[in-house]
Amino acid sequence: MPLISANKDTGKYVKEMLLHPEKVFGKRIYTGEKYYTMDETAEIIKKVGGLDVSYEQCTDEAFRKSLAGVGAPEFLQEDMSQNAKYFQEYGFFQQDLEDSHKVSSSRSLF
């Protein structure tokens, strides 16, 4: 899963798009520094957010049950379940992020 800091990273992409619209017109720009594993994502959340989290792969039924346990309505459980299955099978963007990092040919965003 790619991660992006909305307040720190979004401006990098927007700036390059505004300065070089001819390089991005008609293209999809995929944000995110790189793809992270779920274990890496959990570690980042621990470090940055100060939360005690961990990643544990579970069955769809267990995932839905955990969502229900925190009060998520059934429609949200279904949506989150389908999203997780999609990301697992196809990836988040189905695209390498490197091309999006090179919005400007003169330099990389990262």
N, C-alpha and C positions, 0 to 999 in steps of 0.2 A: 504494500500500500504506500503510495507517495504521501509525503507530509509537506505542508506549507504553513508558514507563519503568516497569517493574513496581514498583520500589522508590520511585519519586517520584510516580507518577500514580495508581496503583491506589487508594490511600487516599482520594483526592478523590472517586472514584466511590462507594466503600464508605461513606464518611462521609455523603454525601448520601442514599444508599439507606437507611441506618439512621435518619437524622434525618427523612426524608420517605418512609416506605414506601408511603404512599397514592399518591404520584406515580409510583412505579415498579412497583407490583404489576401483574403480568401483561404488562409491557413488556419488550422487549429493549433492553439498554443496550450500545451499541457504543462501545468504548473507542478512544482514539487522538485526538491533537490535530487532525490533518487527514490527508488523503491526500497521500502523497509520491510523486514520480516515482522510478524506479529510480536515476536519476542523483543526485537529492537524497539518497536513502537511502545510496548509496555515499559521498557527501560527509560525511554524518553519521557513518557508521561510521569513516571516516578521522579525523574530528575528535575524536569521543568515544572511539573504541576504539584510536586510534593505529595502525590497520592500513592497509596499502597495498592498497586495493581499487579496482576500477573496474567499471562496468557496461558490458557489451557484449551486444547482442542476438545470439542464435545460433540455429541449428537445433536441433530436438529431439535429433537424433542427436549433435550436438556437446555439448549439455548433458549427456546421459547419459554420453558418453565422459569428460567432465570429472569427473563424479561417480564413475565407475568408476576414474578415475585417482587419486582420493584414497581408494580402498578401499571405497566405498559398495556394499553388496550389491545385487543386481539388483532385489529387491523395493523397496528404498528409491529406486533410480533411477526405477522405474515410478511410485512414489507422488509423488516430487518433480516428475516430468515432468507428471503429471496435475494436480497442484496449480497449477503454473505456467500450464498451458493454461486451467484454470478461472478463475484470477485475471485472465488476459489477456482472456478472453471476457466474463466476468460482473462482474469487480471483486471486491474482497476481501469486503466486507459486502453489496454491492448496495444500499447505504443511505447517505444523507447522514448525516454525523456530528453535524450541528448539533443535532438533536433530543436526542441523548444528552448533549450538553454542557449542556442546559437541564433537567437532572434536577430542580433546584429552580427554581421560578418566580421566586424572589426574586433569583437571580443565576446567572450562567453559571459553569460549572466552570473555564473558561479565560479 
